[in-house]
Amino acid sequence: MANDKERRLKIALLQMDVRAGEPEANFAKLAAMLEEAAALPDKPDIVVAPEMWNTGYALERIGELADPEGSRTKSILSAFARKHGIHLIGGSIAEKRERGVYNTAYSFDRQGRLNAAYSKIHLFRLMDEEKHLLAGDAPGRLAVDGETAGMMICYDIRFPELARKLALDGAKVLFVPAEWPHPRLHHWRTLLMARAIENQMFVIACNRCGTSGDTSFFGHSMVIDPWGEIVAEAGEEETMLTADIDLALVDEVRARIPVFEDRRPSLYAD
Ligand SMILES: O=C(O)CCC(=O)C(=O)O
């Protein structure tokens, strides 16, 4: 380490293709990509998966396809995190609970303990999510190696208030699992950069790639620093995107332009 303020983390994002309605194929693909990530010469500290990777958007059959209580997913992800000592942001899955199916992201610490679960708050009507899924009712806060972070899922990034709330609660990193399709690549990149710049935090966004029916997903997973610079960005193909980040940059940027001190919420916050 160059100085004792550095707080470096290696990140690997699993930009995977997802087969709609085929959980077995998706579990196998995720397991293969996880092992590939763990075997990288520069072993990652954090691995991130995309949204709804177990079922894709097979919403008509989601009740039968979703993982009951997420138990299969949790046991696989927890075992991986513990075995390799890697913090895992396990994307999100279709998770079946008594009341219905949720789009839920799990976070496992390096000991394999589930340290956060976040169910997507904003359901995306353009893809009929609200007809088949239930919305979560709490923001996604978590800790990564003692640092505060947040999780939002896909469409959530259109809601700047949520990212701001997470930042105000101390998040230095925002993780975003997604299944964001063409033709809105411009929205994806711009919104992610905006969330990073306005909140002066790292944004680590893992999108799926490939095609389901007539919807094509463009990948372009991204790691963006608190100054809004793109640290890494994937293309449209299935790949593992890696990046090194230094969390000390968050404090540097926040000291340079003290947005959090200068805000005047009494004039414009609800
Ligand atoms: O907001 C968008 O354009 C895409 C959102 C989306 O695909 C999702 O939330 O699943």
PDBQT file of the ligand as one rigid body, heavy atoms in Angstrom, charges set to zero:
ROOT
HETATM    1  O1  LIG A 301     -35.432   1.310 -16.383  1.00  0.00    +0.000 OA
HETATM    2  C1  LIG A 301     -35.141   0.670 -17.397  1.00  0.00    +0.000 C 
HETATM    3  O2  LIG A 301     -35.078   1.192 -18.511  1.00  0.00    +0.000 OA
HETATM    4  C2  LIG A 301     -34.845  -0.803 -17.312  1.00  0.00    +0.000 C 
HETATM    5  C3  LIG A 301     -35.270  -1.403 -16.015  1.00  0.00    +0.000 C 
HETATM    6  C4  LIG A 301     -35.346  -2.879 -16.056  1.00  0.00    +0.000 C 
HETATM    7  O3  LIG A 301     -35.148  -3.498 -17.062  1.00  0.00    +0.000 OA
HETATM    8  C5  LIG A 301     -35.612  -3.604 -14.815  1.00  0.00    +0.000 C 
HETATM    9  O4  LIG A 301     -35.762  -2.998 -13.747  1.00  0.00    +0.000 OA
HETATM   10  O5  LIG A 301     -35.672  -4.853 -14.868  1.00  0.00    +0.000 OA
ENDROOT
TORSDOF 0
